[in-house]
Amino acid sequence: MKHEGKIALVTGGTRGIGKAISLRLAQDGADIILNFKSDATTAEETAQEIRDLGRRVWVFQADMRDDKAIRGLTKTINEEVGQLDILVHNAAFGTMGSILRMGLFSWRAAMDINVTALLLLAQQLTPLLKVQGGHIIGLSSIGADMTFSEYANIGVSKAAMEALCRYLAYELAPLGIHTNAVSAGPIKTRAIDWFKYPHAVDNYATTKSPLSRMGTPNDLCGIVSFLCTPDADWILGQTIRADGGISMGEDFMDWLSDEERATEEAIKAKKRK
Ligand SMILES: NC(=O)c1ccc[n+]([C@@H]2O[C@H](COP(=O)([O-])OP(=O)(O)OC[C@H]3O[C@@H](n4cnc5c(N)ncnc54)[C@H](OP(=O)(O)O)[C@@H]3O)[C@@H](O)[C@H]2O)c1
């Protein structure tokens, strides 16, 4: 198994994409340190799923907005676990809305949780990560380099996180630590409900992707697991985009009138027969 004997910390690893990554790393042989913020019941359920896979699991509550809590988490990992090979920073915060009305609380919270937490974790966990050669992965969003309505709060912070991953990759590679980011398009999780019109996000992804569907957490977890293997050693400081192709380009067909679209659909349906 590719991660046998390894230990991975996944921030926000108890639900959604973080949970899928935790389970996949566990299926691939790693023991898992689960971090969460507020939902201890869900955290315990995910921990049990990991135990059922025959892996060890530690569950540590820590708010990634709070630098003292992060210090406490890294101290506990040092004292109670004593080993770390993979760090996945998946926990995130964001508010939707106009950039002109964005409050300082939202701006700072997104920067603290999405960027500063990764900086502090990398600083404090590098001594453990470098022991056997480690991996750091940041979870990003295509909103970091594309522009979506009301998405500035998250998009800007994710762009900063991708830059941080690049600089970490540069500085930590000589210590044997590989850093990359994985950038996702819309993925079906609870987080989509924060959008004003969640169904519009679904329609957008389904229409734009040539795969004609929205992403799921399982579309990302194998990529993260692969990036943490020696087979990916030559990938360094990159942001791997995983969005079902929705950002490949525009399709003129999206701009047809309803009548023209109906004609095109009829032609396609005829061809499929
Ligand atoms: N869903 C998408 O469409 C999408 C697209 C692109 C990128 N992403 C990125 O993928 C990652 C996961 O997103 P998701 O959709 O899976 O989110 P989610 O379903 O809302 O899950 C969030 C997880 O993070 C934890 N968390 C939230 N705030 C935290 C904090 N301050 N400190 C520690 N843990 C915290 C939550 O713990 P509690 O339950 O205890 O609060 C939960 O385990 C994020 O980085 C997100 O930006 C998502």
The ligand as an ORCA input file, in Angstrom:
! r2SCAN-3c Opt
* xyz 0 1
  N     -17.131     22.378     -2.314
  C     -16.612     23.014     -3.353
  O     -17.284     23.273     -4.368
  C     -15.162     23.417     -3.335
  C     -14.608     23.921     -4.528
  C     -13.273     24.309     -4.539
  C     -12.498     24.176     -3.404
  N     -13.060     23.679     -2.255
  C     -12.200     23.596     -1.082
  O     -12.222     22.283     -0.530
  C     -12.069     22.349      0.886
  C     -13.176     21.596      1.591
  O     -14.439     22.137      1.236
  P     -15.820     21.374      1.534
  O     -16.748     21.784      0.467
  O     -15.568     19.908      1.744
  O     -16.274     22.035      2.941
  P     -17.302     21.514      4.054
  O     -18.146     20.391      3.553
  O     -17.989     22.722      4.570
  O     -16.335     20.932      5.209
  C     -15.521     21.789      5.921
  C     -14.651     21.038      6.928
  O     -13.715     21.986      7.482
  C     -13.902     22.102      8.881
  N     -13.688     23.494      9.251
  C     -14.385     24.594      8.856
  N     -13.863     25.702      9.439
  C     -12.829     25.280     10.203
  C     -11.904     25.933     11.051
  N     -11.957     27.265     11.254
  N     -10.968     25.188     11.699
  C     -10.905     23.845     11.533
  N     -11.756     23.171     10.745
  C     -12.714     23.872     10.092
  C     -15.308     21.590      9.172
  O     -15.382     21.124     10.523
  P     -16.790     21.291     11.372
  O     -17.804     20.458     10.620
  O     -16.470     20.773     12.727
  O     -17.120     22.758     11.336
  C     -15.408     20.479      8.111
  O     -14.747     19.309      8.578
  C     -12.008     23.851      1.227
  O     -10.663     24.251      1.284
  C     -12.695     24.498      0.050
  O     -12.324     25.842     -0.148
  C     -14.367     23.304     -2.195
*
